Amino acid sequence: MNHLQNKTAVITGASSGIGAAAARELARHGVNIVAAALDQDGLDRLVASIKSDGGQAAGRVTDVTRLEETQALVNYATETFGQVDILINNAGLMLFSGWSDVVWEDWNKMVDVNIKGYLNAIAAVLPAMLEREDGQILNMASVAGHQVDAGAGVYSATKFFVHAMTESMRKDPGVNKGIRVNTISPGVINTGWADKVSDPEGRKVAQALNNIAISPQDVASAVVYALNQPKNVTVNDLIISPARQNW
């Protein structure tokens, strides 16, 4: 049974990777898509692709680290499709380094996007959802939010935050107001991230991991499963990882 038909989803980080794949898959299930990212060209391609397949979509360039921009995004989605039924917090940064490198700027970028960006988007959608006592918030997490690697301490910390935040929301607006809040925790995914690692040795490790990686489409299928549940069901945390990933 399709519980998603005619709902509207705001998806951050939607111009590529998991966000774009999830947007396309949800659109195939009848969801109106409002895609947000910093990449205008990527958003334009995504929206055109969804529309060419018969779906409904709109895009808006949004910096999730700025509350006023996430509020404008939700206002735009509401004006375009009536209301926001689903928020998918997906925009994120994964930057690796050793602690001895003291890459303060990288740490702050991850905190700003992976934590504050999620909170800004939640702050923008939650009041209307609470008023209706209905809505879904999916916070994209990671297996790095379940276990920690020495070279990804701050990234893992941001994903541990996402899990803690989501569990708290499940127990408050979830239990008390019927707002379904959940996480998906992907393992290694081939989104092109390995080629962006600047450290040569780190890039070799990342590229080796990519040899076993799953695709964004695999995660998109999990997104549909997690969201396409009856109103009395919440999929709390769905871990999806490559069959050959041993951590």
C-alpha positions as a Markdown table, in Angstrom:
| # | Residue | x | y | z |
|---|---|---|---|---|
| 1 | Met | 0.0 | 0.0 | 0.0 |
| 2 | Asn | 1.3 | 3.5 | -0.9 |
| 3 | His | 1.0 | 5.8 | 2.1 |
| 4 | Leu | 3.0 | 8.5 | 0.4 |
| 5 | Gln | 0.7 | 9.5 | -2.5 |
| 6 | Asn | 0.2 | 13.3 | -2.8 |
| 7 | Lys | 2.5 | 14.1 | 0.2 |
| 8 | Thr | 5.1 | 16.9 | -0.1 |
| 9 | Ala | 8.7 | 16.3 | 0.9 |
| 10 | Val | 11.5 | 18.8 | 1.5 |
| 11 | Ile | 14.9 | 17.2 | 0.9 |
| 12 | Thr | 18.1 | 19.0 | 1.7 |
| 13 | Gly | 21.3 | 18.1 | 0.0 |
| 14 | Ala | 19.2 | 17.0 | -2.9 |
| 15 | Ser | 21.3 | 18.0 | -6.0 |
| 16 | Ser | 23.3 | 14.7 | -6.1 |
| 17 | Gly | 23.9 | 11.5 | -4.3 |
| 18 | Ile | 21.5 | 10.1 | -1.7 |
| 19 | Gly | 19.3 | 13.2 | -1.8 |
| 20 | Ala | 18.8 | 13.1 | -5.6 |
| 21 | Ala | 18.2 | 9.4 | -5.6 |
| 22 | Ala | 15.7 | 9.7 | -2.8 |
| 23 | Ala | 13.9 | 12.5 | -4.5 |
| 24 | Arg | 13.5 | 10.5 | -7.7 |
| 25 | Glu | 12.3 | 7.4 | -5.9 |
| 26 | Leu | 9.8 | 9.3 | -3.7 |
| 27 | Ala | 8.5 | 11.1 | -6.8 |
| 28 | Arg | 7.8 | 7.7 | -8.4 |
| 29 | His | 5.6 | 7.0 | -5.3 |
| 30 | Gly | 3.6 | 10.2 | -5.9 |
| 31 | Val | 5.4 | 12.6 | -3.5 |
| 32 | Asn | 5.7 | 16.2 | -4.5 |
| 33 | Ile | 9.4 | 17.1 | -4.1 |
| 34 | Val | 11.0 | 20.3 | -3.0 |
| 35 | Ala | 14.7 | 19.9 | -3.5 |
| 36 | Ala | 17.2 | 22.1 | -1.7 |
| 37 | Ala | 21.0 | 22.4 | -2.2 |
| 38 | Leu | 23.7 | 24.9 | -2.9 |
| 39 | Asp | 24.1 | 23.7 | -6.5 |
| 40 | Gln | 21.6 | 25.4 | -8.8 |
| 41 | Asp | 22.6 | 23.4 | -11.9 |
| 42 | Gly | 22.2 | 20.1 | -10.0 |
| 43 | Leu | 18.8 | 21.1 | -8.7 |
| 44 | Asp | 17.7 | 22.1 | -12.2 |
| 45 | Arg | 18.7 | 18.7 | -13.6 |
| 46 | Leu | 17.0 | 16.9 | -10.8 |
| 47 | Val | 13.7 | 18.8 | -11.2 |
| 48 | Ala | 13.7 | 18.4 | -14.9 |
| 49 | Ser | 14.4 | 14.6 | -14.5 |
| 50 | Ile | 11.5 | 14.2 | -12.1 |
| 51 | Lys | 9.1 | 16.2 | -14.3 |
| 52 | Ser | 10.1 | 14.3 | -17.4 |
| 53 | Asp | 9.0 | 11.1 | -15.6 |
| 54 | Gly | 5.6 | 12.6 | -14.8 |
| 55 | Gly | 6.4 | 13.7 | -11.2 |
| 56 | Gln | 6.0 | 17.0 | -9.4 |
| 57 | Ala | 9.1 | 18.9 | -8.2 |
| 58 | Ala | 10.6 | 22.3 | -7.5 |
| 59 | Gly | 14.0 | 23.3 | -6.4 |
| 60 | Arg | 15.4 | 26.1 | -4.3 |
| 61 | Val | 19.0 | 27.0 | -3.6 |
| 62 | Thr | 19.4 | 26.9 | 0.2 |
| 63 | Asp | 22.2 | 27.2 | 2.7 |
| 64 | Val | 21.0 | 25.0 | 5.6 |
| 65 | Thr | 23.5 | 26.7 | 8.0 |
| 66 | Arg | 21.3 | 29.8 | 7.9 |
| 67 | Leu | 18.0 | 29.6 | 9.7 |
| 68 | Glu | 16.4 | 32.3 | 7.6 |
| 69 | Glu | 17.1 | 30.3 | 4.5 |
| 70 | Thr | 15.6 | 27.1 | 5.8 |
| 71 | Gln | 12.5 | 29.0 | 6.8 |
| 72 | Ala | 12.3 | 30.6 | 3.4 |
| 73 | Leu | 12.6 | 27.1 | 1.9 |
| 74 | Val | 9.7 | 25.7 | 3.9 |
| 75 | Asn | 7.6 | 28.8 | 3.1 |
| 76 | Tyr | 8.3 | 28.2 | -0.6 |
| 77 | Ala | 7.3 | 24.6 | -0.3 |
| 78 | Thr | 4.1 | 25.5 | 1.5 |
| 79 | Glu | 3.2 | 28.1 | -1.1 |
| 80 | Thr | 4.0 | 25.7 | -4.0 |
| 81 | Phe | 2.3 | 22.5 | -2.7 |
| 82 | Gly | 0.2 | 23.5 | 0.3 |
| 83 | Gln | 2.0 | 22.0 | 3.2 |
| 84 | Val | 5.2 | 20.1 | 4.1 |
| 85 | Asp | 4.4 | 16.5 | 5.2 |
| 86 | Ile | 8.0 | 15.2 | 5.2 |
| 87 | Leu | 11.4 | 16.6 | 5.9 |
| 88 | Ile | 14.5 | 14.7 | 4.9 |
| 89 | Asn | 17.6 | 16.2 | 6.5 |
| 90 | Asn | 20.3 | 14.9 | 4.2 |
| 91 | Ala | 22.7 | 17.8 | 3.6 |
| 92 | Gly | 26.0 | 16.8 | 5.1 |
| 93 | Leu | 29.8 | 17.0 | 5.1 |
| 94 | Met | 32.2 | 14.1 | 5.8 |
| 95 | Leu | 35.8 | 15.3 | 6.2 |
| 96 | Phe | 38.5 | 13.1 | 7.5 |
| 97 | Ser | 41.6 | 14.1 | 9.4 |
| 98 | Gly | 43.8 | 13.1 | 12.3 |
| 99 | Trp | 43.5 | 15.0 | 15.5 |
| 100 | Ser | 47.0 | 16.2 | 15.3 |
| 101 | Asp | 46.1 | 18.1 | 12.1 |
| 102 | Val | 43.9 | 20.4 | 14.2 |
| 103 | Val | 41.7 | 21.2 | 11.2 |
| 104 | Trp | 39.5 | 23.7 | 13.1 |
| 105 | Glu | 37.8 | 24.9 | 9.9 |
| 106 | Asp | 36.8 | 21.4 | 8.8 |
| 107 | Trp | 35.5 | 20.7 | 12.3 |
| 108 | Asn | 33.3 | 23.8 | 12.3 |
| 109 | Lys | 32.0 | 23.1 | 8.8 |
| 110 | Met | 30.8 | 19.7 | 9.8 |
| 111 | Val | 29.2 | 21.0 | 13.0 |
| 112 | Asp | 27.5 | 23.8 | 11.0 |
| 113 | Val | 26.1 | 21.6 | 8.3 |
| 114 | Asn | 25.6 | 18.2 | 10.0 |
| 115 | Ile | 24.2 | 19.6 | 13.3 |
| 116 | Lys | 23.0 | 23.2 | 12.9 |
| 117 | Gly | 21.7 | 22.5 | 9.4 |
| 118 | Tyr | 19.5 | 19.7 | 10.7 |
| 119 | Leu | 18.3 | 21.8 | 13.6 |
| 120 | Asn | 17.5 | 24.8 | 11.3 |
| 121 | Ala | 15.4 | 22.7 | 9.0 |
| 122 | Ile | 13.6 | 21.1 | 11.9 |
| 123 | Ala | 12.9 | 24.5 | 13.4 |
| 124 | Ala | 11.3 | 25.5 | 10.1 |
| 125 | Val | 9.0 | 22.6 | 9.6 |
| 126 | Leu | 8.1 | 21.6 | 13.2 |
| 127 | Pro | 5.6 | 24.3 | 14.2 |
| 128 | Ala | 3.1 | 23.5 | 11.4 |
| 129 | Met | 3.5 | 19.7 | 12.0 |
| 130 | Leu | 2.8 | 20.2 | 15.7 |
| 131 | Glu | -0.3 | 22.2 | 14.9 |
| 132 | Arg | -1.6 | 19.5 | 12.6 |
| 133 | Glu | -0.3 | 16.7 | 14.9 |
| 134 | Asp | 1.1 | 15.0 | 11.8 |
| 135 | Gly | 4.3 | 14.9 | 9.8 |
| 136 | Gln | 7.5 | 12.9 | 9.2 |
| 137 | Ile | 11.1 | 13.9 | 9.8 |
| 138 | Leu | 13.9 | 11.6 | 8.5 |
| 139 | Asn | 17.3 | 12.5 | 9.7 |
| 140 | Met | 20.0 | 10.9 | 7.5 |
| 141 | Ala | 22.6 | 9.5 | 9.9 |
| 142 | Ser | 25.5 | 7.0 | 9.4 |
| 143 | Val | 27.1 | 3.9 | 10.7 |
| 144 | Ala | 29.7 | 6.4 | 11.9 |
| 145 | Gly | 27.0 | 7.4 | 14.4 |
| 146 | His | 27.2 | 3.9 | 15.9 |
| 147 | Gln | 31.0 | 3.4 | 16.0 |
| 148 | Val | 34.0 | 5.7 | 15.8 |
| 149 | Asp | 37.1 | 5.6 | 13.6 |
| 150 | Ala | 40.2 | 7.5 | 14.6 |
| 151 | Gly | 40.2 | 9.6 | 11.5 |
| 152 | Ala | 36.6 | 10.6 | 11.6 |
| 153 | Gly | 36.1 | 11.7 | 15.2 |
| 154 | Val | 34.2 | 15.0 | 14.6 |
| 155 | Tyr | 32.1 | 13.5 | 11.7 |
| 156 | Ser | 31.1 | 10.6 | 14.0 |
| 157 | Ala | 30.3 | 13.0 | 16.8 |
| 158 | Thr | 27.9 | 14.9 | 14.5 |
| 159 | Lys | 26.2 | 11.6 | 13.6 |
| 160 | Phe | 26.0 | 10.5 | 17.3 |
| 161 | Phe | 24.3 | 13.9 | 17.8 |
| 162 | Val | 21.8 | 13.1 | 15.1 |
| 163 | His | 20.9 | 9.8 | 16.7 |
| 164 | Ala | 20.5 | 11.4 | 20.2 |
| 165 | Met | 18.4 | 14.2 | 18.8 |
| 166 | Thr | 16.2 | 11.9 | 16.8 |
| 167 | Glu | 15.6 | 9.6 | 19.8 |
| 168 | Ser | 14.7 | 12.6 | 21.9 |
| 169 | Met | 12.2 | 13.8 | 19.3 |
| 170 | Arg | 10.7 | 10.3 | 19.0 |
| 171 | Lys | 9.9 | 10.5 | 22.7 |
| 172 | Asp | 8.5 | 14.0 | 22.7 |
| 173 | Pro | 6.8 | 15.2 | 19.5 |
| 174 | Gly | 6.6 | 11.6 | 18.4 |
| 175 | Val | 4.9 | 10.1 | 21.4 |
| 176 | Asn | 2.9 | 13.2 | 22.3 |
| 177 | Lys | 2.0 | 14.7 | 18.9 |
| 178 | Gly | 2.3 | 11.9 | 16.4 |
| 179 | Ile | 5.2 | 13.4 | 14.5 |
| 180 | Arg | 7.1 | 10.4 | 13.2 |
| 181 | Val | 10.9 | 10.9 | 13.5 |
| 182 | Asn | 13.5 | 8.4 | 12.4 |
| 183 | Thr | 17.0 | 7.9 | 11.1 |
| 184 | Ile | 18.6 | 5.9 | 8.3 |
| 185 | Ser | 22.3 | 4.9 | 8.9 |
| 186 | Pro | 24.1 | 4.1 | 5.6 |
| 187 | Gly | 27.4 | 2.4 | 5.4 |
| 188 | Val | 29.9 | 3.1 | 2.6 |
| 189 | Ile | 28.1 | 4.6 | -0.4 |
| 190 | Asn | 29.6 | 5.5 | -3.7 |
| 191 | Thr | 28.7 | 9.2 | -4.0 |
| 192 | Gly | 32.0 | 10.4 | -5.4 |
| 193 | Trp | 33.2 | 11.4 | -1.9 |
| 194 | Ala | 36.4 | 9.4 | -2.1 |
| 195 | Asp | 37.8 | 11.6 | -4.9 |
| 196 | Lys | 37.3 | 14.7 | -2.8 |
| 197 | Val | 39.6 | 13.5 | 0.0 |
| 198 | Ser | 42.6 | 15.8 | -0.2 |
| 199 | Asp | 45.1 | 13.7 | 1.8 |
| 200 | Pro | 46.8 | 11.3 | -0.7 |
| 201 | Glu | 46.9 | 8.3 | 1.7 |
| 202 | Gly | 43.4 | 9.1 | 2.9 |
| 203 | Arg | 42.2 | 9.1 | -0.7 |
| 204 | Lys | 43.7 | 5.6 | -1.3 |
| 205 | Val | 41.8 | 4.3 | 1.7 |
| 206 | Ala | 38.6 | 6.0 | 0.6 |
| 207 | Gln | 38.9 | 4.6 | -2.9 |
| 208 | Ala | 39.5 | 1.1 | -1.6 |
| 209 | Leu | 36.3 | 1.4 | 0.5 |
| 210 | Asn | 34.4 | 2.5 | -2.6 |
| 211 | Asn | 35.2 | -0.8 | -4.2 |
| 212 | Ile | 32.6 | -2.4 | -1.9 |
| 213 | Ala | 30.2 | 0.5 | -1.7 |
| 214 | Ile | 26.5 | 0.4 | -2.2 |
| 215 | Ser | 24.8 | 3.0 | -4.5 |
| 216 | Pro | 22.6 | 6.0 | -3.5 |
| 217 | Gln | 19.7 | 4.1 | -5.1 |
| 218 | Asp | 20.1 | 1.4 | -2.5 |
| 219 | Val | 19.7 | 4.0 | 0.2 |
| 220 | Ala | 16.8 | 5.7 | -1.6 |
| 221 | Ser | 14.9 | 2.4 | -1.5 |
| 222 | Ala | 15.4 | 2.3 | 2.3 |
| 223 | Val | 14.1 | 5.9 | 2.5 |
| 224 | Val | 10.9 | 4.9 | 0.8 |
| 225 | Tyr | 10.6 | 1.9 | 3.1 |
| 226 | Ala | 11.1 | 4.0 | 6.2 |
| 227 | Leu | 8.6 | 6.6 | 5.2 |
| 228 | Asn | 6.0 | 4.5 | 3.5 |
| 229 | Gln | 4.5 | 3.1 | 6.8 |
| 230 | Pro | 1.0 | 3.5 | 8.3 |
| 231 | Lys | 0.6 | 6.4 | 10.7 |
| 232 | Asn | 1.0 | 4.1 | 13.8 |
| 233 | Val | 4.4 | 2.8 | 12.7 |
| 234 | Thr | 7.8 | 4.4 | 13.0 |
| 235 | Val | 11.0 | 2.8 | 11.7 |
| 236 | Asn | 13.3 | 4.1 | 14.4 |
| 237 | Asp | 16.7 | 3.5 | 12.8 |
| 238 | Leu | 17.4 | 1.5 | 9.6 |
| 239 | Ile | 21.0 | 0.5 | 9.0 |
| 240 | Ile | 21.9 | -0.2 | 5.4 |
| 241 | Ser | 25.5 | -1.2 | 4.5 |
| 242 | Pro | 27.4 | -3.1 | 1.9 |
| 243 | Ala | 27.4 | -6.9 | 2.4 |
| 244 | Arg | 31.2 | -6.9 | 2.5 |
| 245 | Gln | 31.6 | -4.0 | 4.9 |
| 246 | Asn | 33.0 | -5.5 | 8.2 |
| 247 | Trp | 32.4 | -2.5 | 10.5 |
